[in-house]
Structures are given as C-alpha cells and as structure tokens.
Amino acid sequence: MGRGKTQMRKIESATSRQVTFSKRRNGLLKKAYELSVLCDAELGLIVFSPRGKVYEFSSTCMQKMLERYEKCSEVSNTTSPAKEQDLQSLKREIANMEERIEILECTQRKMLGEDLASCALKDLNQLTSQVERGLKNIRARKSEILVTQIEQLQRKERSLSEENFFLRKRFVDPHSVLTTPASGSGSLLTTATSGSGSFKSSEVETQLVMGPPSSNAHFLVHSSH
C-alpha cells in the first residue's frame, strides 16, 4: 500500500518529531547538494534543530555567502524608500492633473454658456472678454484662410487664361475658320471686278475702211468705258 498523505501540522510526539526531523533534514541537505552540482548554483542552507543545534550546507564559503546576502539586502532596503517616494510623487502629480482637468472642463462649460449660476458679475465680465478675444482670433483666422483661397483661385485663373491663349495660337479658332474664306472670296471678287474693269477700259475697237488708199484712211480707236 502507498504512503498516506502527511498532514501539515506539528507532530505531537517528541520521538516521532525527532525522527521526522532527522529524515527530512538529511533529505533537504541532499537536495541542496544536488541542486548546487546539477545547476551550478551557489547555495547555502542553515537549519536549527528544536534543541538549538545548527546544521548547514554551503556550496562555497558560508561567510562569503552571508556577506553577499547582506549587501543584497542593503540594496533592496535602500531602493524601497526611493520607490516609495517615486510612487508618492506620481500620486501627487496625478492629483494635480485631475484638478487641472476639472478646472479646464468647468471653464469650457462656462464658455459654452453652461453652469453660470455660480459666476459673479466680475467673472461674467472676464468671461465675456475671453469670448470676444476668441471670436476676434477666429474671424482673423477665417479671413486669412479666405484670402489664401482667393489668391489660389486667381493664380489658377491666370494659369487657365494663359493656357487658353496658348491653345488659341496653336489651333485655329473655329469662328475665324468660317469668316476667313468669306473675306478671302470678297477680296478675290473685288480684285476680279477691278481687274475686269481695267480689262474693259483697255479694250480697243478697230474699224476697217475699205477703199482706195488715201490720206484719210485711219483707224478709229474708241475707248469703251
């Protein structure tokens, strides 16, 4: 049969208690030795028996290990108050930030016209001045944005006008295409008419008179107009 579960309480019998102490002590020392060898750990163990007898185990010098432990304890004790001070400082800072947030929220509500019942006349006048300054700054910024947008639109308009002018020079305007031939035909017609007139004015009519030669024989030249 397997061993029953040991109850974690003081053994009442002194004899049984001494026997258990001896067995558990030897087992603890053995485990400490195995841990130091297998894991290359620096290990120190001190056991006081009920009668005050000391049992110890140390993988190295026990005195050096105790000195090292004291140094570590001192460092831990000195850092703890520093951490506590830092914690208290953070708590105070958080409290101050919460207070400032509450003040800002209250001011914002008053700027919106809320929670004005607790405001005196002086507070209301100061609040009015703040609102007016805020509106002035808002209008100034709005005007600045509008002026900037107008300047951008003007630059865009000039750019489009230049581009349009360039396209008109590069391609013939459809309106000018329709009017140019007509003017050209008119000029041609005028030239032809003037040319025909000059042609008519230069026409020479000749008349031949049949008869014997005489001094009266001549050519009649008529200019037709």
Secondary structure, 3 states (H helix, E strand, C coil): CCCCCCCCCCCCCHHHHHHHHHHHHHHHHHHHHHHHHHHCCCCEEEEECCCCCEEEEECCCHHHHHHHHHHHHHHHHHHHHHHHHHHHHHHHHHHHHHHHHHHHHHHHHHHCCCCCCCCCHHHHHHHHHHHHHHHHHHHHHHHHHHHHHHHHHHHHHHHHHHHHHHHHHHCCCHHHHHHHHHHHHHHHHHHHHHHHHHHHHCCEECCCCCCCCCCCCCCCCEECC
